[in-house]
Amino acid sequence: MTPVKPRRVPTPALLPPPAPHAADGAWELALCGELNEKESDLHKDLIDVPEGSRGTIYIDSGGGSVYAGMALATLIRLRRLQATAVVVAECSSAAILPFAACQKRLVLPHSTFLFHPGRWSSEEDARLEEAAEWARQFAVQEKMFDEIIARLLGIPVEKLRGWTRPGRYLMGVELVDEGLAEMTSIFEEK
């Protein structure tokens, strides 16, 4: 296995992996800030780690583009990465997709999740026909994304929709209670 070389990436959303740890060969990535479908570096970082390898993705993101979240989740699964997600602060909206795609999910007591329905936006100069078609397609995609998230988390889609409509914040302990993550704590007194 060739070691992954560290490199500097201009986007703050997904930092490049450092060289594998000498002891176990695992990689680490940080998924931070807004997910944006125009940031190809987000995808490249997941492609740069060895296929089928084991690593950790630290998440602190309020979301962003559902397409960017879906692309990251797709790469995690397509490349058969043995990824552990660790939510160090927030994992909301589109960031829930890569979180759900990870094989193992760790949360802290303060980890915060916002589940909400997708938000539609359009260019101001969109023609009526384009806007109508986008609205139709948006309804199809929103249903599909709900089904994918529910499948990845292993919960009924009705439960997910109960969280997303109209929108609900959940804390890490609530995801643990649902069996969707494991609790880890670094702030306990010794």
N, C-alpha and C positions, 0 to 999 in steps of 0.2 A: 504494500500500500504506500503510495507516494504521499508525503506530508503536504497538507494544505498550507500555502504560503500566505502570511498576513499581507494585507494591502489596504491602502487608504481609499475610502469611498466618500464622495461628497454628500450623499444623502444621509440624513440622520435616521431614516426609517429602519434599515436593516444593516447592521454593521458587518464587515467582513469577518470570516472566521479566523481565529489565530491558528498557529501551528497546533496540531493535535497534542493533547497532554501526553507526556512521556509515559505515564503509568497506564493509561487505559485507551489512548488513541481517540477519545471522543472530542468532538468539536463543540464550540459554543457560538451562538449568534444572539444579537440583541435586536428585537423588533420594537422600535420606539417611535413615537410621534405618529403623524397622520399617514395612513396608507394612501398612496396615490398611484393610479394606473399608469401614469406617465413616467414613473421611476423604474426603468429597466434594471437598475442595480439591485432592486429588491429580489428580482427573479434570478439574476446572475449569482447572487450570494448562495442561494439554495442549490443552484446547479454546480457551483464550485466545490461543494463538499462531496466526498465519495458516495456514489449510489449505494444504498443499503446500509450506510454507516450509522453509527449511534452518536447522538449529540443532544444538546440542550438549547432551547430557544427561550430567552428571557423576554417577557412581554410587558410593555407599558405603553399602551396605545388606546386612544379614544375612538379609533376606527378611521373611517375615510371612505374611499371607493370600495364598494362591494366587489367590483371586478378585480381590484388588486388583492383583496382578501381571498377571493375565490382562486385567483392564480397561485397565491402562496400555498393555500390548502391543496390545490391540485398538484403542485410540484412536490410537496411533502409526501403525498400518497403515491404519485406516479413514480417517484424515485425511490420508493420503499424506505424512506428514512425512518430510523428508529428514534424518533424525536420525543423528547420530554419537554413539555411546555411548563414554564414557571412564571406565574403572573406576579410580578414584583410590585405592581400598583394597580393599574387599570387595564382591562381587556374588554372593550365595548364595541358594539356595532360590527363593522366589517372585520375587526381583529378577532372576533369570536370564531371566524372560519378557520384560520390557521391553528388556533387553540384547539378547536374540535378535531382537527386532522391529526393531532399528535397522539401517539400511542399511550403516553402517560401524561397526566396533567396534575401539576402541583400548584396549590394556592396558599396564600398566607391569610391570617385573620382579616387583614385590611384590604385584601384583593377585592376590587370592585368590578362588576360586570353590568353593562346596560344592554338589555335586549330591547329592540324596537323595530317597527316595520321599516322597510326601505323608504328612502326619501327620493322623490322624483324631482329632477330639475331639468330644464331645457334651455337651449340657447334663446336669447331674446328674439332673434330674427327667424325662428323656426316657422315654417309655413304650417297652416292648419292641418294639412294632410300628414305632414311629418309628425306633428305633435300628437295627432290622433293615433297614428301607428305606434309611436313610442309609448303612449299610455296603454295600448293593448299589449304590447310586448312587455312592458314593465310589470303588468299583472301576472303574466306567464312566468317571468323570471323571479318575481317575489315569491310565488308559490314554490318554484323549483328550489330556490335558495333555502327556504324554510325546511323543505323536505331533506335537503342535503345536510344541513346543520343537525336536524333531528336524528338522521341516520348515523352521522359521525359521532354524536353524543350518546346514541343508543337510547333515546327517549321517544315517546309518541309525539308526532307532529302537533297534536292537540295541546300537549303540555307546553311545547315551545311557543305555540301561538298564544297561549294564555299568558306567557311572559312578554311577548312582543306587542301585543295589542291591548292597550294603547302604548305600552312600554313600561318596563320594570327594571329597577336596579336590584341586583342580587349581590350578596357578599360571599366571600370564599367559603365560609362555613355552610351557607345554603347549598352551594354546589357539592360540597362534601356530603351533606345530608341526603342529597339526591343521588349520590353514588357516581358523580361525574368527575370528581377530582379527589386528590388526597391532600390533607392538610400538612403543612410544614410551618414551623415557627422559628424565627431567629431572635425574637425579642423577649423570650421568656427569661425570668430571673433564674440564676443558678444557685 
